[in-house]
């Protein structure tokens, strides 16, 4: 041991002295000459950025300032703050009987200019400067694509086949009723709340979408938390939400294609490309994936590489076609093999990463866009209340009425309507698309974000309230099972 320590000291000391001597010799060498036509930053310019000169304390502070201002350091700081805030808010909301994702949505808004920027403006500008939002947006879009891929894998279209007619009737009727309410509302809001330059058609179509969406993943988690996921009402709600999600996102894809196109001919061509893409995914990709991946229930590295490739290519193609990349990611999840536990194990891996890190980034980025301070007058808040009321009446009422027409008891029909009124994350995704396309102004965007939060928050309490109602005597007892 002593011999090793002695050799260690000799090597370190001798080579260290040698390095010191070489550095002293190098100081006497002539300075390098810049190559002709190549711009260089002179050492004097480097020292000019540090006004303290060679002072030890000033140099240390200057070095720390450069380190904090580095884009990578700023991104790590944002990630840390967002993940911690989302986790804390999720735990708090869970204790009050709400899904954790609702707390994460609220945390994203609180980190934006509506609270953080209002209470500590200097700290907000330091953590979330405008120049850093581009990176945050890209990461959030990746998170949304992975989330939509997981949502696509959660859809079990097989449960729709047995009761296809009643499920499609209830789902599509509730969508068209709430969509109609949204389009009517757009007549009164377009002139004052649409983004300048947006057409009424685009604004009305997006208002209809915002009123008709149901958050399928959030709905499933609410049903699981309440222990009614496997009940007839839970099964009917899940199946209708699944059909509704596919329908709503298909409609949104076509709306985006129409809005982005420059003429009716271009719109028609984009729609044709979308239909060809969907047909190719179901007729070619789905059977191919079943042959390549369907034999193994455990996704290994090779299988994961194939899956990632399918998601990336699908998202890339839909972005090139003229709709959004998340539609491709969603469809990639739908066509994944259904045999064994492959989907479940793959979904667990994807959700574990996206839900902890990437989705909170999306909530935070949405919160940075949400300017609740723009609702600074009674008229603005009155319009916001009207938007929330119309959204609730259209979706909850439309779903309850159509469910009642199938023979469901009023109590179950109203509970069903409360579940369908859940919007959550899916609503925020659609709203961000409308904002990016220049259709929704910051004021109406803030109102619709609040509408998404309020309608999701009221799902649990309304479900419990309607459950206390006495069942009507003339209602058919087995309507939920038939639906």
N, C-alpha and C positions, 0 to 999 in steps of 0.2 A: 504493500500500500504506500509506504514512504517513497519507494522508488518511482512509482507512478506519479505521485504528487510532485516529486522533484523534476521528473521529465516534463510534466505539464507546465510547471513554472518556467523552466528553461526555454521551452518552445514558444510559449506565449511572450516572454520577455524579449527573447532574441528577435523573433519575427516582428513584434510590435515596434522595437527600436529600429529595425530595418525599414518598416513602413514609414516611420517618422522621418528617418533620414532621407528616404526617397522623396517624400513630400517637400522637404526643405530644399533638396536639389531641384525639384521641379519648379519651385517658385522663381528660380533664376533663368528659366527657359524663356525665349522670346514669345510674346502672345501670338495666338493664331490670327491669320489674315482671312477675312471673309472672301468667299468666292464671288466673282463678278456676277451681278444680277440677282444675288440671293439676299433677301432682307433678313437682318438679324437684330436681336434686342441687345443693346449695349449694356454692359454691367452697370454703368451709371444710371440707366433707366430702371434697372432692377432695384438699386438702392434708393432711387427717387420715390418708389412706391412705399418705402418704409421711412417715414420722416424722422424716426427716432435714431437713425444711424446704427451704431454698433452697441448701443446700450443693451445690457443683458435683459433687464426687465421688459424693455420695449420690444426687443427682438422676440422674446418668449410670447408676449401678448400678441404681437403681429403674426407669429406662427400659428397661434391658436385661432386667431381671426380667420386666417387663410384656410385652416382645416375645417372650421365650422361652415365657411362660405362655399366649400367645395360641393359640387352638385351631388356626388355620391353620399357625402355626409348628410346633406340636407334631405336626401331621399330616405336614408336610414332613420333620421329623426322623425320624419313624417310617418314612416311605417310603424315605428315604436309607439308614437302618440295615437295613431289610428287604431292599432290592434288593441292597446290597453283600454282606450275609451270604449271600443266596441265590446270588448269582453266584460267590462264593468257594467255597462248599460244592459247587456244581454242577461247578466246574472240578476240585476235589479228587476228587470221586467219579468223574468221567469218567476220570481218570488211573488209577483202580483198576478200570476196566472196568464201572462201573455207569452207568446213565442219569443225566443231569444232574438230572432231576426228582426222583430219590431224594435227591440231595444237598440240593435245595431243600426237600424234605419234612423232612429232618433239621434243616436250618437253622431252619425254622419252630419246631420243638420246642425247639431250643437257645435260641431267643430268648424262650421262655416261662418260667414259674416253675420248670420242672424244672432249668434251669441258670443262665440270666441272673438270674432272680429269686432264686436260691439263693446265687450267688456275689456279686452286687452288688445287694442288695435295694433300696437307696436309689436307685441309677441306674435300676433297673427300674421302680420306682414313678414316677420322674420322666418316663421315656420313654413308659411304657404305663400311665398312670393309668386307673382304672376308668371315669371320666367320658368318656374319649376312645375307648373301645372300640366305641361305637355307630357312629361314622363309619367306623372300620376294618372293621366287619362289613358295612356297606352296600357299601363298595368291594369287599370280598372276594366278596360275592354277585354283584355285577356281573361280576367276573372269572370266576367259576364259570359264569355264564350264557353268557358269550362263549366260554368253553372248551367247554361242552357243545354250543354251536352249531357250533363247529369240528369236534368229534367227530362230530356228525351228518353234516356234509359229507364226512368221511373214510370213512364207511360206504359200501361199494360192494355194494349188495344184488344187483347183477347177477351177481356171481361165485357167489352162492348158488344161482341157478336151475339150473345144470347138474348140481349134486350136492346138491340140496336135501334129499333123504331122508336120506342118510348124515350130512350136516352137522347137520341139525336133530336127528337121533337122538343123535349124540355130544354136541352142545352141551346139549340139554335133559336128557339122562341125567346128564351131569356136574353140571348145576345142581341137579337134584332130589336127587341123592345127597348133595352137600355141604349142601343146604338141610335135608335130613333130619338130618344130623349136627348142624347148628346148633340145630334145634328140640329135639333130644334133650338137647343141652348146656344149653339154657335151663331144662330141668326142674331141674337141679342148681344153677343160678346165680340163678334168679329171686328167691328169698327174700332173699338177701344182697346182690345186685348190681344189681337193677333200681331205677330211680328210684321213691321212694315215691309211690304213687298210680297208677303204671302198671299196666295189666292184664297178665296172663300172656300173653294172645293177642298183644298188641302187642309185648311183649318177645320172645316166641318168634319172631314173624314177622321182626323186625329182626335177631335173631341168625341166622336162616336166610339173610337177605339178606347179612349181613356175611360169611358163610362161602362164598357162592356167586358173588360178583362177580369178574369178570376185568377188569383195566384194559386195555381195547383200545388206547388211544393209547400207553401205555407198552410194551405187547407189540409193537406195530408198530415202535417205535424200537429195541427190543432186537433184533428180527429184522434191521432195516436195519443196525445197528451190526455185527452178526455176519456180514453178507453173505449171509443165507439167506432174505431176504424173498421172492424169486421162486422158491425151491425148492418141491417138492411139500409138504414139511413146513411151510414158511413159509406157503404158500397155504392149506393146510388149517387151520393154527392161526389165521390171520387171519380166514378165513371163519367158523370156529366161535366165535371171540371176538366177531365182529360180531353173529352171531345171539344169542350169549349176552348181549351188552350190551343189545340191544333187548329181549330177554326179561326180563332182570333189572330193567331200568329200568321196564318195563311193570308187572312185579310190584310193584316199589317204589311206583310211582304208585298202584296200587290199594290197597296197604297203607296209604299215607299217607291216602288218601281214607277208608278204613275207620276209621283211628285218629282222624282229625279229626272225623268225623261223630258226632252225639250219639245216634243210634239206628240200628237196622238199616234202617229205611225211608230215612233220610237217606243211609246208606252206599250203598244200592242206587241212589238217585237220583244221587249223585255219580258212581258207576261208569257210569251211563247217559250222563251229561254228558261224561265222559271219552271214551267210545266215539263219541259224536256229534262231539266235537271232533276226534278222530283221523280219522274218516271225512271230515269237512269239509276237513281239511288235505290228505288224499290225493286226494279227488275234486274239490275246487274250487280250493284254493290251489296245489297242485302243477301242474296244467295251466295255470292262469293265469300262474304265474311262468315257465313254459316259453315261453309266448307273449310275455310282456313282456320277459324277460331272456335267453331262449335264443339270440337271433340274434347277440348280441355276445359275443365271447370276452374282451373287456377290460371289467371293471366300472368305469364312470365314476361321476361324482357322482350323476347321476340314478338309476342302477342301485343304488348304495350306499344312497341315501335309501330306495328301495323295500325293499331287504333289511333295513335297520335297522328300518323300520316293521313289516315282517313279524315280525321277532324280538321287538320290543317288544310288539306286539299278542298274539302267541302266548304269550309269557311272562306277560303281564297276564291273559289268559283262564284259563290253567292255575292261576294264583294265586287268581283269583276263584272258579274251580270248586271249589277245595279241595285241590288237590295242590300241587306246588311249581313256582315259576317256571322252574326249570332244565329241567323236562320240556318246557315249551313251547319254550324255546330249542333244546333237543336236536331236537325234532320239526321246528322251522323249518329246521335244518340238513339234516335228512333229505330234505325236500321241495324243496331248492334244485335248479335245473336242472343236469343232468348233461352237457349238450352242450358240446363244445369244452373250453377250459381255464378256464371261468368259475369252477367250484368251486375248482380249485387256486389260482388267483390270489386269489380272495376269501379262502380259508382262510389263505394266506400273510399277507395284510394283517391278518386278525383275530388270528392266532396271534402275529405279531410284537409286537403291542401287549399282548395279554393275558398271554403267557408271560413277558415281561420285567418287567412292572409289577404287573398285577392278580393273577395266580396266586400269586406270592410273598406277597401280602397274605393270601390264603386260607390258605396254609401257616402264616403267622405267627399268624393268628387261631386256627387249629386248635391251634397250639402253646401259645397263651395259655390254651386250655381244657384242655390235657393236663397233668394233675397226676401225674407219675410218682412224686412223693414220697408219694402216697397208698398206693403199694405198699410200705409200710414194715415188712412182716413176712414171714417165710418163707412163710406160708400164701398171702398175696397173690401173691407171685412164683410159687408153685407153680400157682395157678389160672391165672396168665398163661401159663405154659409149657403147661399143658393146653389152653388156648384156641388157642395157636399150633399145637400138635400136631394137635388135632382139625381145625383149618382146613386144614392141609397134607394130612393123610390124606384128608379128605373131598374136597377139590378136586383135588389131584394124583392121588391114588389113583383117585377116581371117573372122572376124565378119561382116565387111562391104561388102566383096565380097559375102558371103553366103546370107546376107540380100538383096543384089542387085539381086541375082539369084531368089529370091521370087517375084521380081517385084517392090521392093522399089526404090524410087528415089535415085540418088547418094548422094544428100545432106542429106537426112534422113538416108541413109545407113552409111555414114561417121559419122553422129552424133550418130547413134546406135553403131558403132564401138568404138567411143570415150567413150561412157558409159560403154561398155563391158570391156574396158581397165582399168577400175577402180579396183585396187587390195586392197589397204588399210589394215585393220586389219586382214582380212582373210589370206592374204599373210604372214603376220608376224606370225600367228599361225602355218601355214604350215612350215615356215622356222625354227621356234623354235623346231618343231618336228624333222626335219632333223638334226638340230644341236645336240639335245639331243641323237639322235640315232648314233651319230658319223659319219655322212655322209658328212656334210658340214663343211669345214674348216672355221676358223675365217675370212679369207680374202674374200672368196666367200659369206659367210654369210653377211658381211658388204656390198658387192656389191649388193646383192639381196635385202637387206633392203633399200638401196638407190633407187634401181629400184622400189620397192613398193611405196616409197614416191613420186618419180618423176612422175610415171604413174598416181598416184592418184591426184597429184597437177595439171597435165596437162588436166585432164578431163574437168573441167569447161571452160578454155580458148579454147580448141579444139572444144568443143561443140558449143561455141559461134562463133568461126571462121567458122566452117562448115555451121552454120546456115545462114551465110551471102552469101553463094554460090547461084547462080541462079539455079533453078531446071531444069533438063534436059527436053527437049521437048518431048522425046520419052518415058518418064517414066510413069508408070501407076499411076494415082492420088490416088488410094485407097489402095496402097500396105501395108501401115502401119496398116490399119484397118484389112486387110486380115491376116496379120501376127499376 
